[in-house]
């Protein structure tokens, strides 16, 4: 499990559309004088069963893609 978890950390260090979205959002907030705060959360006590958390991760990725 830890190898998979470490691989997910590496994936998040790369370039992601969400990083561009956050940067654009912050730029717009700054331009219009609005306060903004960016928070990220990680599920440290993730499910032990690999298939379950991989399915959850995939569903969240697909949901994110639909929101863009």
mmCIF file as Biopython writes it, N, C-alpha, C and O atoms, coordinates in Angstrom:
data_model
#
loop_
_atom_site.group_PDB
_atom_site.id
_atom_site.type_symbol
_atom_site.label_atom_id
_atom_site.label_alt_id
_atom_site.label_comp_id
_atom_site.label_asym_id
_atom_site.label_entity_id
_atom_site.label_seq_id
_atom_site.pdbx_PDB_ins_code
_atom_site.Cartn_x
_atom_site.Cartn_y
_atom_site.Cartn_z
_atom_site.occupancy
_atom_site.B_iso_or_equiv
_atom_site.auth_seq_id
_atom_site.auth_asym_id
_atom_site.pdbx_PDB_model_num
ATOM 1   N N  . UNK A ? 1  ? 0.818   -1.186 0.000   1.0 0.0 1  A 1 
ATOM 2   C CA . UNK A ? 1  ? 0.000   0.000  0.000   1.0 0.0 1  A 1 
ATOM 3   C C  . UNK A ? 1  ? 0.865   1.252  0.000   1.0 0.0 1  A 1 
ATOM 4   O O  . UNK A ? 1  ? 0.529   2.213  -0.692  1.0 0.0 1  A 1 
ATOM 5   N N  . UNK A ? 2  ? 1.956   1.282  0.742   1.0 0.0 2  A 1 
ATOM 6   C CA . UNK A ? 2  ? 2.739   2.507  0.855   1.0 0.0 2  A 1 
ATOM 7   C C  . UNK A ? 2  ? 3.353   2.911  -0.472  1.0 0.0 2  A 1 
ATOM 8   O O  . UNK A ? 2  ? 3.507   4.100  -0.748  1.0 0.0 2  A 1 
ATOM 9   N N  . UNK A ? 3  ? 3.712   1.917  -1.311  1.0 0.0 3  A 1 
ATOM 10  C CA . UNK A ? 3  ? 4.246   2.248  -2.630  1.0 0.0 3  A 1 
ATOM 11  C C  . UNK A ? 3  ? 3.225   3.008  -3.454  1.0 0.0 3  A 1 
ATOM 12  O O  . UNK A ? 3  ? 3.563   3.981  -4.128  1.0 0.0 3  A 1 
ATOM 13  N N  . UNK A ? 4  ? 1.975   2.564  -3.402  1.0 0.0 4  A 1 
ATOM 14  C CA . UNK A ? 4  ? 0.899   3.238  -4.130  1.0 0.0 4  A 1 
ATOM 15  C C  . UNK A ? 4  ? 0.663   4.626  -3.559  1.0 0.0 4  A 1 
ATOM 16  O O  . UNK A ? 4  ? 0.444   5.578  -4.308  1.0 0.0 4  A 1 
ATOM 17  N N  . UNK A ? 5  ? 0.706   4.746  -2.252  1.0 0.0 5  A 1 
ATOM 18  C CA . UNK A ? 5  ? 0.491   6.037  -1.602  1.0 0.0 5  A 1 
ATOM 19  C C  . UNK A ? 5  ? 1.606   7.002  -1.983  1.0 0.0 5  A 1 
ATOM 20  O O  . UNK A ? 5  ? 1.347   8.172  -2.268  1.0 0.0 5  A 1 
ATOM 21  N N  . UNK A ? 6  ? 2.833   6.523  -1.989  1.0 0.0 6  A 1 
ATOM 22  C CA . UNK A ? 6  ? 3.955   7.372  -2.376  1.0 0.0 6  A 1 
ATOM 23  C C  . UNK A ? 6  ? 3.816   7.807  -3.824  1.0 0.0 6  A 1 
ATOM 24  O O  . UNK A ? 6  ? 4.141   8.945  -4.163  1.0 0.0 6  A 1 
ATOM 25  N N  . UNK A ? 7  ? 3.336   6.914  -4.684  1.0 0.0 7  A 1 
ATOM 26  C CA . UNK A ? 7  ? 3.143   7.262  -6.089  1.0 0.0 7  A 1 
ATOM 27  C C  . UNK A ? 7  ? 2.086   8.351  -6.238  1.0 0.0 7  A 1 
ATOM 28  O O  . UNK A ? 7  ? 2.198   9.207  -7.116  1.0 0.0 7  A 1 
ATOM 29  N N  . UNK A ? 8  ? 1.065   8.326  -5.390  1.0 0.0 8  A 1 
ATOM 30  C CA . UNK A ? 8  ? 0.039   9.367  -5.475  1.0 0.0 8  A 1 
ATOM 31  C C  . UNK A ? 8  ? 0.609   10.722 -5.067  1.0 0.0 8  A 1 
ATOM 32  O O  . UNK A ? 8  ? 0.227   11.745 -5.635  1.0 0.0 8  A 1 
ATOM 33  N N  . UNK A ? 9  ? 1.510   10.746 -4.098  1.0 0.0 9  A 1 
ATOM 34  C CA . UNK A ? 9  ? 2.159   12.002 -3.713  1.0 0.0 9  A 1 
ATOM 35  C C  . UNK A ? 9  ? 2.964   12.559 -4.887  1.0 0.0 9  A 1 
ATOM 36  O O  . UNK A ? 9  ? 2.953   13.765 -5.133  1.0 0.0 9  A 1 
ATOM 37  N N  . UNK A ? 10 ? 3.667   11.675 -5.614  1.0 0.0 10 A 1 
ATOM 38  C CA . UNK A ? 10 ? 4.445   12.113 -6.771  1.0 0.0 10 A 1 
ATOM 39  C C  . UNK A ? 10 ? 3.534   12.694 -7.842  1.0 0.0 10 A 1 
ATOM 40  O O  . UNK A ? 10 ? 3.878   13.693 -8.474  1.0 0.0 10 A 1 
ATOM 41  N N  . UNK A ? 11 ? 2.378   12.079 -8.051  1.0 0.0 11 A 1 
ATOM 42  C CA . UNK A ? 11 ? 1.437   12.583 -9.059  1.0 0.0 11 A 1 
ATOM 43  C C  . UNK A ? 11 ? 1.006   13.997 -8.725  1.0 0.0 11 A 1 
ATOM 44  O O  . UNK A ? 11 ? 0.880   14.829 -9.624  1.0 0.0 11 A 1 
ATOM 45  N N  . UNK A ? 12 ? 0.776   14.291 -7.449  1.0 0.0 12 A 1 
ATOM 46  C CA . UNK A ? 12 ? 0.302   15.615 -7.057  1.0 0.0 12 A 1 
ATOM 47  C C  . UNK A ? 12 ? 1.390   16.670 -7.128  1.0 0.0 12 A 1 
ATOM 48  O O  . UNK A ? 12 ? 1.090   17.864 -7.113  1.0 0.0 12 A 1 
ATOM 49  N N  . UNK A ? 13 ? 2.651   16.253 -7.204  1.0 0.0 13 A 1 
ATOM 50  C CA . UNK A ? 13 ? 3.730   17.223 -7.333  1.0 0.0 13 A 1 
ATOM 51  C C  . UNK A ? 13 ? 3.841   17.712 -8.777  1.0 0.0 13 A 1 
ATOM 52  O O  . UNK A ? 13 ? 4.471   18.738 -9.031  1.0 0.0 13 A 1 
ATOM 53  N N  . UNK A ? 14 ? 3.248   17.004 -9.711  1.0 0.0 14 A 1 
ATOM 54  C CA . UNK A ? 14 ? 3.330   17.360 -11.125 1.0 0.0 14 A 1 
ATOM 55  C C  . UNK A ? 14 ? 2.364   18.487 -11.481 1.0 0.0 14 A 1 
ATOM 56  O O  . UNK A ? 14 ? 1.845   19.178 -10.604 1.0 0.0 14 A 1 
ATOM 57  N N  . UNK A ? 15 ? 2.138   18.655 -12.756 1.0 0.0 15 A 1 
ATOM 58  C CA . UNK A ? 15 ? 1.266   19.724 -13.253 1.0 0.0 15 A 1 
ATOM 59  C C  . UNK A ? 15 ? -0.150  19.175 -13.366 1.0 0.0 15 A 1 
ATOM 60  O O  . UNK A ? 15 ? -0.374  18.113 -13.947 1.0 0.0 15 A 1 
ATOM 61  N N  . UNK A ? 16 ? -1.077  19.896 -12.817 1.0 0.0 16 A 1 
ATOM 62  C CA . UNK A ? 16 ? -2.474  19.482 -12.847 1.0 0.0 16 A 1 
ATOM 63  C C  . UNK A ? 16 ? -3.339  20.673 -13.201 1.0 0.0 16 A 1 
ATOM 64  O O  . UNK A ? 16 ? -3.006  21.816 -12.888 1.0 0.0 16 A 1 
ATOM 65  N N  . UNK A ? 17 ? -4.434  20.397 -13.846 1.0 0.0 17 A 1 
ATOM 66  C CA . UNK A ? 17 ? -5.368  21.461 -14.215 1.0 0.0 17 A 1 
ATOM 67  C C  . UNK A ? 17 ? -5.885  22.176 -12.969 1.0 0.0 17 A 1 
ATOM 68  O O  . UNK A ? 17 ? -6.187  23.368 -13.024 1.0 0.0 17 A 1 
ATOM 69  N N  . UNK A ? 18 ? -5.989  21.471 -11.856 1.0 0.0 18 A 1 
ATOM 70  C CA . UNK A ? 18 ? -6.509  22.107 -10.648 1.0 0.0 18 A 1 
ATOM 71  C C  . UNK A ? 18 ? -5.573  23.213 -10.173 1.0 0.0 18 A 1 
ATOM 72  O O  . UNK A ? 18 ? -6.023  24.203 -9.595  1.0 0.0 18 A 1 
ATOM 73  N N  . UNK A ? 19 ? -4.267  23.050 -10.414 1.0 0.0 19 A 1 
ATOM 74  C CA . UNK A ? 19 ? -3.324  24.107 -10.036 1.0 0.0 19 A 1 
ATOM 75  C C  . UNK A ? 19 ? -3.585  25.359 -10.864 1.0 0.0 19 A 1 
ATOM 76  O O  . UNK A ? 19 ? -3.533  26.471 -10.338 1.0 0.0 19 A 1 
ATOM 77  N N  . UNK A ? 20 ? -3.866  25.189 -12.154 1.0 0.0 20 A 1 
ATOM 78  C CA . UNK A ? 20 ? -4.191  26.329 -13.009 1.0 0.0 20 A 1 
ATOM 79  C C  . UNK A ? 20 ? -5.499  26.973 -12.574 1.0 0.0 20 A 1 
ATOM 80  O O  . UNK A ? 20 ? -5.625  28.197 -12.572 1.0 0.0 20 A 1 
ATOM 81  N N  . UNK A ? 21 ? -6.470  26.146 -12.207 1.0 0.0 21 A 1 
ATOM 82  C CA . UNK A ? 21 ? -7.761  26.652 -11.757 1.0 0.0 21 A 1 
ATOM 83  C C  . UNK A ? 21 ? -7.590  27.495 -10.487 1.0 0.0 21 A 1 
ATOM 84  O O  . UNK A ? 21 ? -8.160  28.581 -10.378 1.0 0.0 21 A 1 
ATOM 85  N N  . UNK A ? 22 ? -6.823  27.000 -9.552  1.0 0.0 22 A 1 
ATOM 86  C CA . UNK A ? 22 ? -6.599  27.729 -8.297  1.0 0.0 22 A 1 
ATOM 87  C C  . UNK A ? 22 ? -5.879  29.052 -8.570  1.0 0.0 22 A 1 
ATOM 88  O O  . UNK A ? 22 ? -6.233  30.089 -8.009  1.0 0.0 22 A 1 
ATOM 89  N N  . UNK A ? 23 ? -4.867  29.005 -9.436  1.0 0.0 23 A 1 
ATOM 90  C CA . UNK A ? 23 ? -4.130  30.226 -9.761  1.0 0.0 23 A 1 
ATOM 91  C C  . UNK A ? 23 ? -5.050  31.253 -10.423 1.0 0.0 23 A 1 
ATOM 92  O O  . UNK A ? 23 ? -4.988  32.438 -10.094 1.0 0.0 23 A 1 
ATOM 93  N N  . UNK A ? 24 ? -5.894  30.814 -11.344 1.0 0.0 24 A 1 
ATOM 94  C CA . UNK A ? 24 ? -6.830  31.728 -12.010 1.0 0.0 24 A 1 
ATOM 95  C C  . UNK A ? 24 ? -7.823  32.318 -11.017 1.0 0.0 24 A 1 
ATOM 96  O O  . UNK A ? 24 ? -8.139  33.507 -11.063 1.0 0.0 24 A 1 
ATOM 97  N N  . UNK A ? 25 ? -8.299  31.479 -10.136 1.0 0.0 25 A 1 
ATOM 98  C CA . UNK A ? 25 ? -9.252  31.934 -9.126  1.0 0.0 25 A 1 
ATOM 99  C C  . UNK A ? 25 ? -8.611  32.982 -8.215  1.0 0.0 25 A 1 
ATOM 100 O O  . UNK A ? 25 ? -9.228  34.000 -7.902  1.0 0.0 25 A 1 
ATOM 101 N N  . UNK A ? 26 ? -7.383  32.730 -7.795  1.0 0.0 26 A 1 
ATOM 102 C CA . UNK A ? 26 ? -6.686  33.692 -6.936  1.0 0.0 26 A 1 
ATOM 103 C C  . UNK A ? 26 ? -6.446  35.006 -7.674  1.0 0.0 26 A 1 
ATOM 104 O O  . UNK A ? 26 ? -6.601  36.082 -7.095  1.0 0.0 26 A 1 
ATOM 105 N N  . UNK A ? 27 ? -6.071  34.924 -8.940  1.0 0.0 27 A 1 
ATOM 106 C CA . UNK A ? 27 ? -5.858  36.139 -9.735  1.0 0.0 27 A 1 
ATOM 107 C C  . UNK A ? 27 ? -7.120  36.980 -9.820  1.0 0.0 27 A 1 
ATOM 108 O O  . UNK A ? 27 ? -7.072  38.199 -9.656  1.0 0.0 27 A 1 
ATOM 109 N N  . UNK A ? 28 ? -8.249  36.329 -10.076 1.0 0.0 28 A 1 
ATOM 110 C CA . UNK A ? 28 ? -9.510  37.056 -10.174 1.0 0.0 28 A 1 
ATOM 111 C C  . UNK A ? 28 ? -9.912  37.681 -8.843  1.0 0.0 28 A 1 
ATOM 112 O O  . UNK A ? 28 ? -10.380 38.818 -8.799  1.0 0.0 28 A 1 
ATOM 113 N N  . UNK A ? 29 ? -9.728  36.940 -7.772  1.0 0.0 29 A 1 
ATOM 114 C CA . UNK A ? 29 ? -10.039 37.480 -6.449  1.0 0.0 29 A 1 
ATOM 115 C C  . UNK A ? 29 ? -9.185  38.723 -6.169  1.0 0.0 29 A 1 
ATOM 116 O O  . UNK A ? 29 ? -9.685  39.731 -5.668  1.0 0.0 29 A 1 
ATOM 117 N N  . UNK A ? 30 ? -7.896  38.635 -6.499  1.0 0.0 30 A 1 
ATOM 118 C CA . UNK A ? 30 ? -6.992  39.762 -6.275  1.0 0.0 30 A 1 
ATOM 119 C C  . UNK A ? 30 ? -7.416  40.969 -7.121  1.0 0.0 30 A 1 
ATOM 120 O O  . UNK A ? 30 ? -7.430  42.104 -6.644  1.0 0.0 30 A 1 
ATOM 121 N N  . UNK A ? 31 ? -7.756  40.702 -8.369  1.0 0.0 31 A 1 
ATOM 122 C CA . UNK A ? 31 ? -8.137  41.776 -9.286  1.0 0.0 31 A 1 
ATOM 123 C C  . UNK A ? 31 ? -9.353  42.557 -8.785  1.0 0.0 31 A 1 
ATOM 124 O O  . UNK A ? 31 ? -9.425  43.776 -8.940  1.0 0.0 31 A 1 
ATOM 125 N N  . UNK A ? 32 ? -10.300 41.849 -8.188  1.0 0.0 32 A 1 
ATOM 126 C CA . UNK A ? 32 ? -11.530 42.491 -7.726  1.0 0.0 32 A 1 
ATOM 127 C C  . UNK A ? 32 ? -11.540 42.777 -6.226  1.0 0.0 32 A 1 
ATOM 128 O O  . UNK A ? 32 ? -12.582 43.093 -5.652  1.0 0.0 32 A 1 
ATOM 129 N N  . UNK A ? 33 ? -10.367 42.662 -5.596  1.0 0.0 33 A 1 
ATOM 130 C CA . UNK A ? 33 ? -10.245 43.026 -4.189  1.0 0.0 33 A 1 
ATOM 131 C C  . UNK A ? 33 ? -10.988 42.095 -3.238  1.0 0.0 33 A 1 
ATOM 132 O O  . UNK A ? 33 ? -11.421 42.516 -2.166  1.0 0.0 33 A 1 
ATOM 133 N N  . UNK A ? 34 ? -11.135 40.845 -3.625  1.0 0.0 34 A 1 
ATOM 134 C CA . UNK A ? 34 ? -11.825 39.870 -2.780  1.0 0.0 34 A 1 
ATOM 135 C C  . UNK A ? 34 ? -10.804 39.000 -2.049  1.0 0.0 34 A 1 
ATOM 136 O O  . UNK A ? 34 ? -9.760  38.650 -2.600  1.0 0.0 34 A 1 
ATOM 137 N N  . UNK A ? 35 ? -11.116 38.664 -0.827  1.0 0.0 35 A 1 
ATOM 138 C CA . UNK A ? 35 ? -10.225 37.783 -0.067  1.0 0.0 35 A 1 
ATOM 139 C C  . UNK A ? 35 ? -10.422 36.345 -0.532  1.0 0.0 35 A 1 
ATOM 140 O O  . UNK A ? 35 ? -11.517 35.945 -0.927  1.0 0.0 35 A 1 
ATOM 141 N N  . UNK A ? 36 ? -9.355  35.593 -0.476  1.0 0.0 36 A 1 
ATOM 142 C CA . UNK A ? 36 ? -9.432  34.188 -0.851  1.0 0.0 36 A 1 
ATOM 143 C C  . UNK A ? 36 ? -8.467  33.378 0.008   1.0 0.0 36 A 1 
ATOM 144 O O  . UNK A ? 36 ? -7.434  33.879 0.451   1.0 0.0 36 A 1 
ATOM 145 N N  . UNK A ? 37 ? -8.817  32.153 0.225   1.0 0.0 37 A 1 
ATOM 146 C CA . UNK A ? 37 ? -7.961  31.221 0.945   1.0 0.0 37 A 1 
ATOM 147 C C  . UNK A ? 37 ? -8.009  29.886 0.212   1.0 0.0 37 A 1 
ATOM 148 O O  . UNK A ? 37 ? -9.081  29.418 -0.170  1.0 0.0 37 A 1 
ATOM 149 N N  . UNK A ? 38 ? -6.861  29.287 0.021   1.0 0.0 38 A 1 
ATOM 150 C CA . UNK A ? 38 ? -6.796  27.982 -0.635  1.0 0.0 38 A 1 
ATOM 151 C C  . UNK A ? 38 ? -6.416  26.950 0.412   1.0 0.0 38 A 1 
ATOM 152 O O  . UNK A ? 38 ? -5.428  27.115 1.127   1.0 0.0 38 A 1 
ATOM 153 N N  . UNK A ? 39 ? -7.189  25.904 0.499   1.0 0.0 39 A 1 
ATOM 154 C CA . UNK A ? 39 ? -6.918  24.813 1.435   1.0 0.0 39 A 1 
ATOM 155 C C  . UNK A ? 39 ? -6.870  23.498 0.673   1.0 0.0 39 A 1 
ATOM 156 O O  . UNK A ? 39 ? -7.619  23.299 -0.283  1.0 0.0 39 A 1 
ATOM 157 N N  . UNK A ? 40 ? -6.006  22.624 1.091   1.0 0.0 40 A 1 
ATOM 158 C CA . UNK A ? 40 ? -5.940  21.277 0.520   1.0 0.0 40 A 1 
ATOM 159 C C  . UNK A ? 40 ? -6.036  20.287 1.665   1.0 0.0 40 A 1 
ATOM 160 O O  . UNK A ? 40 ? -5.543  20.533 2.766   1.0 0.0 40 A 1 
ATOM 161 N N  . UNK A ? 41 ? -6.668  19.185 1.389   1.0 0.0 41 A 1 
ATOM 162 C CA . UNK A ? 41 ? -6.828  18.163 2.427   1.0 0.0 41 A 1 
ATOM 163 C C  . UNK A ? 41 ? -6.429  16.803 1.867   1.0 0.0 41 A 1 
ATOM 164 O O  . UNK A ? 41 ? -6.651  16.506 0.693   1.0 0.0 41 A 1 
ATOM 165 N N  . UNK A ? 42 ? -5.845  16.000 2.713   1.0 0.0 42 A 1 
ATOM 166 C CA . UNK A ? 42 ? -5.479  14.645 2.338   1.0 0.0 42 A 1 
ATOM 167 C C  . UNK A ? 42 ? -6.103  13.683 3.332   1.0 0.0 42 A 1 
ATOM 168 O O  . UNK A ? 42 ? -6.209  13.973 4.523   1.0 0.0 42 A 1 
ATOM 169 N N  . UNK A ? 43 ? -6.500  12.565 2.831   1.0 0.0 43 A 1 
ATOM 170 C CA . UNK A ? 43 ? -7.151  11.553 3.644   1.0 0.0 43 A 1 
ATOM 171 C C  . UNK A ? 43 ? -6.075  10.600 4.147   1.0 0.0 43 A 1 
ATOM 172 O O  . UNK A ? 43 ? -5.777  9.589  3.511   1.0 0.0 43 A 1 
ATOM 173 N N  . UNK A ? 44 ? -5.493  10.936 5.303   1.0 0.0 44 A 1 
ATOM 174 C CA . UNK A ? 44 ? -4.358  10.172 5.821   1.0 0.0 44 A 1 
ATOM 175 C C  . UNK A ? 44 ? -4.727  8.777  6.275   1.0 0.0 44 A 1 
ATOM 176 O O  . UNK A ? 44 ? -3.900  7.868  6.201   1.0 0.0 44 A 1 
ATOM 177 N N  . UNK A ? 45 ? -5.943  8.588  6.741   1.0 0.0 45 A 1 
ATOM 178 C CA . UNK A ? 45 ? -6.355  7.244  7.178   1.0 0.0 45 A 1 
ATOM 179 C C  . UNK A ? 45 ? -7.195  6.585  6.082   1.0 0.0 45 A 1 
ATOM 180 O O  . UNK A ? 45 ? -8.292  6.081  6.325   1.0 0.0 45 A 1 
ATOM 181 N N  . UNK A ? 46 ? -6.648  6.606  4.885   1.0 0.0 46 A 1 
ATOM 182 C CA . UNK A ? 46 ? -7.345  6.057  3.724   1.0 0.0 46 A 1 
ATOM 183 C C  . UNK A ? 46 ? -7.661  4.576  3.905   1.0 0.0 46 A 1 
ATOM 184 O O  . UNK A ? 46 ? -7.089  3.899  4.759   1.0 0.0 46 A 1 
ATOM 185 N N  . UNK A ? 47 ? -8.564  4.103  3.100   1.0 0.0 47 A 1 
ATOM 186 C CA . UNK A ? 47 ? -8.991  2.710  3.180   1.0 0.0 47 A 1 
ATOM 187 C C  . UNK A ? 47 ? -7.812  1.767  2.937   1.0 0.0 47 A 1 
ATOM 188 O O  . UNK A ? 47 ? -6.970  2.022  2.075   1.0 0.0 47 A 1 
ATOM 189 N N  . UNK A ? 48 ? -7.762  0.702  3.685   1.0 0.0 48 A 1 
ATOM 190 C CA . UNK A ? 48 ? -6.684  -0.280 3.548   1.0 0.0 48 A 1 
ATOM 191 C C  . UNK A ? 48 ? -6.805  -1.018 2.223   1.0 0.0 48 A 1 
ATOM 192 O O  . UNK A ? 48 ? -5.809  -1.276 1.548   1.0 0.0 48 A 1 
ATOM 193 N N  . UNK A ? 49 ? -8.032  -1.350 1.864   1.0 0.0 49 A 1 
ATOM 194 C CA . UNK A ? 49 ? -8.267  -2.097 0.630   1.0 0.0 49 A 1 
ATOM 195 C C  . UNK A ? 49 ? -7.964  -1.203 -0.575  1.0 0.0 49 A 1 
ATOM 196 O O  . UNK A ? 49 ? -8.639  -0.199 -0.805  1.0 0.0 49 A 1 
ATOM 197 N N  . UNK A ? 50 ? -6.946  -1.582 -1.332  1.0 0.0 50 A 1 
ATOM 198 C CA . UNK A ? 50 ? -6.473  -0.746 -2.438  1.0 0.0 50 A 1 
ATOM 199 C C  . UNK A ? 50 ? -7.556  -0.456 -3.463  1.0 0.0 50 A 1 
ATOM 200 O O  . UNK A ? 50 ? -7.679  0.680  -3.920  1.0 0.0 50 A 1 
ATOM 201 N N  . UNK A ? 51 ? -8.328  -1.438 -3.827  1.0 0.0 51 A 1 
ATOM 202 C CA . UNK A ? 51 ? -9.350  -1.247 -4.858  1.0 0.0 51 A 1 
ATOM 203 C C  . UNK A ? 51 ? -10.354 -0.170 -4.453  1.0 0.0 51 A 1 
ATOM 204 O O  . UNK A ? 51 ? -10.807 0.602  -5.298  1.0 0.0 51 A 1 
ATOM 205 N N  . UNK A ? 52 ? -10.699 -0.112 -3.187  1.0 0.0 52 A 1 
ATOM 206 C CA . UNK A ? 52 ? -11.675 0.872  -2.713  1.0 0.0 52 A 1 
ATOM 207 C C  . UNK A ? 52 ? -11.170 2.291  -2.875  1.0 0.0 52 A 1 
ATOM 208 O O  . UNK A ? 52 ? -11.897 3.151  -3.373  1.0 0.0 52 A 1 
ATOM 209 N N  . UNK A ? 53 ? -9.929  2.556  -2.462  1.0 0.0 53 A 1 
ATOM 210 C CA . UNK A ? 53 ? -9.461  3.937  -2.561  1.0 0.0 53 A 1 
ATOM 211 C C  . UNK A ? 53 ? -9.076  4.320  -3.971  1.0 0.0 53 A 1 
ATOM 212 O O  . UNK A ? 53 ? -9.115  5.498  -4.328  1.0 0.0 53 A 1 
ATOM 213 N N  . UNK A ? 54 ? -8.698  3.323  -4.793  1.0 0.0 54 A 1 
ATOM 214 C CA . UNK A ? 54 ? -8.433  3.636  -6.198  1.0 0.0 54 A 1 
ATOM 215 C C  . UNK A ? 54 ? -9.733  4.004  -6.909  1.0 0.0 54 A 1 
ATOM 216 O O  . UNK A ? 54 ? -9.755  4.900  -7.753  1.0 0.0 54 A 1 
ATOM 217 N N  . UNK A ? 55 ? -10.807 3.313  -6.567  1.0 0.0 55 A 1 
ATOM 218 C CA . UNK A ? 55 ? -12.115 3.623  -7.145  1.0 0.0 55 A 1 
ATOM 219 C C  . UNK A ? 55 ? -12.571 5.014  -6.696  1.0 0.0 55 A 1 
ATOM 220 O O  . UNK A ? 55 ? -13.087 5.794  -7.497  1.0 0.0 55 A 1 
ATOM 221 N N  . UNK A ? 56 ? -12.378 5.313  -5.424  1.0 0.0 56 A 1 
ATOM 222 C CA . UNK A ? 56 ? -12.730 6.634  -4.911  1.0 0.0 56 A 1 
ATOM 223 C C  . UNK A ? 56 ? -11.917 7.714  -5.617  1.0 0.0 56 A 1 
ATOM 224 O O  . UNK A ? 56 ? -12.467 8.737  -6.025  1.0 0.0 56 A 1 
ATOM 225 N N  . UNK A ? 57 ? -10.604 7.494  -5.763  1.0 0.0 57 A 1 
ATOM 226 C CA . UNK A ? 57 ? -9.747  8.460  -6.440  1.0 0.0 57 A 1 
ATOM 227 C C  . UNK A ? 57 ? -10.211 8.681  -7.876  1.0 0.0 57 A 1 
ATOM 228 O O  . UNK A ? 57 ? -10.291 9.823  -8.330  1.0 0.0 57 A 1 
ATOM 229 N N  . UNK A ? 58 ? -10.511 7.619  -8.581  1.0 0.0 58 A 1 
ATOM 230 C CA . UNK A ? 58 ? -10.966 7.728  -9.965  1.0 0.0 58 A 1 
ATOM 231 C C  . UNK A ? 58 ? -12.277 8.514  -10.045 1.0 0.0 58 A 1 
ATOM 232 O O  . UNK A ? 58 ? -12.429 9.379  -10.907 1.0 0.0 58 A 1 
ATOM 233 N N  . UNK A ? 59 ? -13.213 8.219  -9.157  1.0 0.0 59 A 1 
ATOM 234 C CA . UNK A ? 59 ? -14.491 8.931  -9.157  1.0 0.0 59 A 1 
ATOM 235 C C  . UNK A ? 59 ? -14.300 10.422 -8.895  1.0 0.0 59 A 1 
ATOM 236 O O  . UNK A ? 59 ? -14.974 11.249 -9.510  1.0 0.0 59 A 1 
ATOM 237 N N  . UNK A ? 60 ? -13.395 10.769 -7.995  1.0 0.0 60 A 1 
ATOM 238 C CA . UNK A ? 60 ? -13.125 12.178 -7.715  1.0 0.0 60 A 1 
ATOM 239 C C  . UNK A ? 60 ? -12.452 12.865 -8.904  1.0 0.0 60 A 1 
ATOM 240 O O  . UNK A ? 60 ? -12.754 14.019 -9.208  1.0 0.0 60 A 1 
ATOM 241 N N  . UNK A ? 61 ? -11.552 12.167 -9.566  1.0 0.0 61 A 1 
ATOM 242 C CA . UNK A ? 61 ? -10.903 12.723 -10.764 1.0 0.0 61 A 1 
ATOM 243 C C  . UNK A ? 61 ? -11.934 12.978 -11.842 1.0 0.0 61 A 1 
ATOM 244 O O  . UNK A ? 61 ? -11.936 14.045 -12.457 1.0 0.0 61 A 1 
ATOM 245 N N  . UNK A ? 62 ? -12.814 12.013 -12.084 1.0 0.0 62 A 1 
ATOM 246 C CA . UNK A ? 62 ? -13.846 12.164 -13.108 1.0 0.0 62 A 1 
ATOM 247 C C  . UNK A ? 62 ? -14.808 13.299 -12.759 1.0 0.0 62 A 1 
ATOM 248 O O  . UNK A ? 62 ? -15.246 14.037 -13.641 1.0 0.0 62 A 1 
ATOM 249 N N  . UNK A ? 63 ? -15.131 13.433 -11.491 1.0 0.0 63 A 1 
ATOM 250 C CA . UNK A ? 63 ? -16.004 14.510 -11.050 1.0 0.0 63 A 1 
ATOM 251 C C  . UNK A ? 63 ? -15.323 15.861 -11.294 1.0 0.0 63 A 1 
ATOM 252 O O  . UNK A ? 63 ? -15.956 16.807 -11.764 1.0 0.0 63 A 1 
ATOM 253 N N  . UNK A ? 64 ? -14.035 15.941 -10.973 1.0 0.0 64 A 1 
ATOM 254 C CA . UNK A ? 64 ? -13.274 17.191 -11.179 1.0 0.0 64 A 1 
ATOM 255 C C  . UNK A ? 64 ? -13.268 17.565 -12.651 1.0 0.0 64 A 1 
ATOM 256 O O  . UNK A ? 64 ? -13.444 18.732 -13.001 1.0 0.0 64 A 1 
ATOM 257 N N  . UNK A ? 65 ? -13.061 16.561 -13.529 1.0 0.0 65 A 1 
ATOM 258 C CA . UNK A ? 65 ? -13.022 16.836 -14.973 1.0 0.0 65 A 1 
ATOM 259 C C  . UNK A ? 65 ? -14.357 17.371 -15.472 1.0 0.0 65 A 1 
ATOM 260 O O  . UNK A ? 65 ? -14.387 18.224 -16.359 1.0 0.0 65 A 1 
ATOM 261 N N  . UNK A ? 66 ? -15.447 16.888 -14.921 1.0 0.0 66 A 1 
ATOM 262 C CA . UNK A ? 66 ? -16.775 17.341 -15.355 1.0 0.0 66 A 1 
ATOM 263 C C  . UNK A ? 66 ? -17.057 18.763 -14.898 1.0 0.0 66 A 1 
ATOM 264 O O  . UNK A ? 66 ? -17.851 19.463 -15.526 1.0 0.0 66 A 1 
ATOM 265 N N  . UNK A ? 67 ? -16.429 19.199 -13.826 1.0 0.0 67 A 1 
ATOM 266 C CA . UNK A ? 67 ? -16.658 20.542 -13.298 1.0 0.0 67 A 1 
ATOM 267 C C  . UNK A ? 67 ? -15.898 21.606 -14.077 1.0 0.0 67 A 1 
ATOM 268 O O  . UNK A ? 67 ? -16.231 22.788 -13.988 1.0 0.0 67 A 1 
ATOM 269 N N  . UNK A ? 68 ? -14.897 21.213 -14.828 1.0 0.0 68 A 1 
ATOM 270 C CA . UNK A ? 68 ? -14.081 22.199 -15.541 1.0 0.0 68 A 1 
ATOM 271 C C  . UNK A ? 68 ? -14.748 22.643 -16.798 1.0 0.0 68 A 1 
ATOM 272 O O  . UNK A ? 68 ? -14.203 23.473 -17.526 1.0 0.0 68 A 1 
#
